[in-house]
Amino acid sequence: MAELRMSDRVLIDTDVLIDVSRGIVVTGYPLLTKNHSDYRFIQGINLLPFNQ
């Protein structure tokens, strides 16, 4: 398992990122996240805009 350091400096396991992405794409639910750059490469994912 590899670890990624996300933009907010939290370590996350790549398997977790893959599982979250898979679940979002399969179910078709939109994902609300502040880190669009972490998910933009995944085809079929619906990212909601995040307004602070």
C-alpha positions in Angstrom: 0.0 0.0 0.0 1.3 3.4 -0.9 0.5 6.6 0.9 -0.2 10.0 -0.7 0.1 13.3 1.0 -2.9 15.3 0.0 -3.1 19.0 -0.3 -4.3 19.4 3.3 -1.2 17.5 4.5 -3.2 14.4 5.7 -1.7 11.1 4.8 -4.2 8.8 3.0 -3.7 5.3 1.8 -4.1 5.0 -2.0 -6.4 2.0 -1.5 -8.8 4.2 0.4 -8.8 6.8 -2.4 -9.5 4.0 -4.9 -12.3 2.5 -2.8 -14.0 5.9 -2.3 -13.7 6.7 -6.0 -15.0 3.3 -7.1 -18.0 3.6 -4.8 -18.8 7.1 -6.1 -18.6 6.0 -9.8 -20.6 2.8 -9.4 -23.4 4.4 -7.4 -23.5 7.5 -9.5 -23.7 9.7 -6.4 -22.0 13.1 -6.6 -18.9 13.7 -4.5 -18.6 16.9 -2.4 -14.9 17.5 -1.8 -12.6 20.4 -1.4 -9.8 18.5 -3.2 -11.1 18.3 -6.8 -7.5 17.9 -8.0 -7.3 14.5 -6.2 -10.3 13.1 -8.2 -10.2 15.0 -11.5 -8.4 12.2 -13.4 -11.2 9.7 -12.7 -13.7 9.4 -15.6 -17.3 9.3 -14.7 -17.1 10.9 -11.4 -19.5 13.8 -10.6 -17.7 16.4 -8.5 -19.9 19.0 -6.8 -18.6 22.6 -6.5 -17.3 23.3 -3.0 -18.0 26.8 -1.7 -16.4 28.0 1.5 
